[in-house]
C-alpha cells in the first residue's frame, strides 16, 4: 500500500492518520479516541488481550521506538470491519535501528 487514498472507510483512514501522528508527535490522543472505553486490544508481545486499557496499550506501543515510520502493506475492508498489516522501521529508544 504505497498510497492511502484507496482506503474506503473513514474510520480506517482516521486510524492510519492517527498512527502516523503518534509516530511524528509521540502523541496517542487521536489513536485512543478511536476506541471504545472497553475495547479489547491485542499485540503480539506475549501479554495477550487487554480490555479497557487503550491509552496504556498505545503508549506502550509507542514507547518501544525512538523514531518510527510505518508502511502499510495489506488492507482488507468489509462494511463494518478492517484489518491492516504494516511494517515499521526506525530506531529504538537507545538509538539502534530496527526493521
PAFI-357699 format. One record per atom (N, C-alpha, C, O): residue in one letter; x, y, z. Coordinates in steps of 0.05 Angstrom, whole numbers, plus 5000, padded with zeros to 4 digits. Layout:
// PAFI-357699
AXYZ
...
// end
This chain:
// PAFI-357699
X501749765000
X500050005000
X501750255000
X502350375021
X502650324977
X504350564975
X502850814982
X503850994995
X500350834974
X498651064979
X496350984997
X495550744996
X495251165012
X492951105029
X490351195017
X488251155029
X490451304993
X488051424981
X486051214972
X483851284964
X486750954972
X484850754964
X483350634988
X481650454984
X483850735012
X482350635035
X479550735033
X479050975030
X477650555035
X474850615031
X473450745055
X471950935052
X474050655079
X472550735102
X473950965117
X476350965121
X472351155126
X473351385140
X474751295166
X476851405172
X473651115181
X474951025206
X477650905201
X479550955216
X477950755180
X480550635173
X482550855166
X484850855175
X481651055150
X483451285143
X484251435169
X486451515172
X482251465187
X482851615212
X484851455229
X486551575242
X484651195229
X486651035244
X489451065233
X491351115247
X489651045206
X492251075193
X493451355200
X495751375207
X491751565198
X492751835204
X493551855233
X495551985239
X491951745251
X492551755280
X495151605287
X496751705303
X495551375274
X498051225279
X500451385270
X502451405283
X500251505246
X502451665236
X502951915253
X505251995257
X500752035263
X501152265281
X502552185306
X504252325316
X501951955317
X503251855341
X506251805336
X507951845353
X506851725311
X509651685304
X511151945303
X513451965312
X509952155292
X511252405288
X511352575314
X513352695320
X509152565329
X508852745352
X509152605379
X509152735400
X509352335378
X509352185403
X506852235420
X507052235445
X504652275407
X502152345420
X499952135412
X499352115388
X498851995431
X496951775424
X494051865428
X492251695427
X493552115433
X490852215438
X488952145415
X486752035420
X489752195390
X487952135368
X487451835365
X485251755358
X489451675371
X489151385370
X487151285391
X485251145385
X487551375415
X485851275437
X482951375433
X481051245441
X482551605420
X479951705415
X478351545395
X475851575393
X479651365380
X478251195361
X477050945373
X475550795360
X477650885398
X476850635411
X474850685433
X474850885447
X472950495436
X471050495459
X472650455485
X474750345485
X471450545507
X472750525533
X473350235540
X475350185554
X471750045531
X472149765538
X473249605515
X472949365514
X474549735496
X475749595473
X477749385481
X479149425501
X477849165467
X479748965471
X481948985450
X481348975426
X484449015458
X486649045440
X488648815445
X488848715467
X490048735424
X491848515425
X494348575409
X494148655386
X496648545422
X499248585409
X500848335412
X500648205433
X502348255393
X503848005394
X506348025411
X508547975402
X506048105436
X508248125454
X508147925477
X509747945496
X506247745476
X506047535497
X504347615520
X503847445537
X503347865521
X501747945544
X498747875540
X497147905558
X498047795515
X495247725510
X493547965507
X494448195506
X490847915505
X488948135500
X488748315525
X489148225548
X488148565519
X487748765541
X485148905536
X484648995514
X483448925556
X480849055553
X480849305571
X481649305594
X479949525558
X479649775573
X482249915580
X482350095597
X484349845566
X487049965571
X488150085545
X490450065539
X486350225531
X487150325505
X489450525506
X491350495491
X489350715524
X491550915526
X494150775533
X496150825521
X494050595553
X496450455561
X497650285538
X500050275534
X495850155524
X496649995501
X498250155481
X500450075473
X497150385472
X498450545452
X500850685463
X502750735448
X500850765488
X503250895500
X505550685501
X507850755495
X504950445509
X506950235509
X507950165481
X510350125477
X506150165462
X506950115434
X508950325425
X511050265415
X508250585430
X509850805420
X512550815435
X514550895423
X512550745461
X514950755477
X517150565468
X519450585475
X516350365451
X518350175441
X520250295421
X522350185414
X519550535411
X521050665390
X522150935397
X520951075414
X524451005385
X525351285386
X523951425363
X521951565367
X524951375339
X523551465315
X522351225301
X523451005302
X520051265288
X518751035275
X517251135251
X516051355251
X517250975230
X515751035205
X514350775197
X515650565194
X511750785193
X510150555186
X509450555157
X508650765146
X509750325144
X508750285117
X506650065118
X507149845127
X504250135109
X502049945108
X502449765084
X502749865062
X502349505088
X502949315067
X500549165057
X500549055035
X498449145073
X496049005066
X493649125080
X493849215103
X491349115066
X488849225078
X486549055068
X486348995044
X484848975086
X482448835080
X480148975094
X480249015118
X478249075078
X475949215090
X473349085081
X473048995059
X471449075100
X468748995094
X467049235103
X468049445110
X464449195103
X462649415111
X463049515139
X462749755145
X463749325157
X463949405186
X466549305199
X466749315224
X468449215184
X471049125195
X473349205176
X472949235152
X475649215188
X478049265173
X480449125186
X480549115211
X482249025170
X484748915180
X487049045165
X487049065141
X488949145181
X491249275169
X493749125177
X494149035199
X495549095158
X498148975163
X500249185156
X500049325136
X502249215174
X504249415169
X506949325178
X507249135194
X508949465167
X511749425176
X512749695184
X512149905172
X514349695205
X515449945216
X518449935215
X519649715219
X519650155210
X522550185211
X523150435228
X521450615231
X525550445238
X526350685254
X528550615273
X530350455267
X528350745297
X530350695318
X528950615344
X526650695348
X530350475360
X529450415387
X530050655405
X531550835396
X529050665429
X529750885446
X532750925451
X533651145457
X534250695449
X537150715453
X538650805428
X541050815428
X537150855406
X538350955381
X539050745361
X539750805338
X538750485368
X539350275350
X537150245329
X534850275335
X537950205304
X536050175282
X534449915285
X535549715296
X532049905275
X530549665273
X529049665247
X528649875234
X528249425239
X526649395215
X524849165219
X523349095201
// end
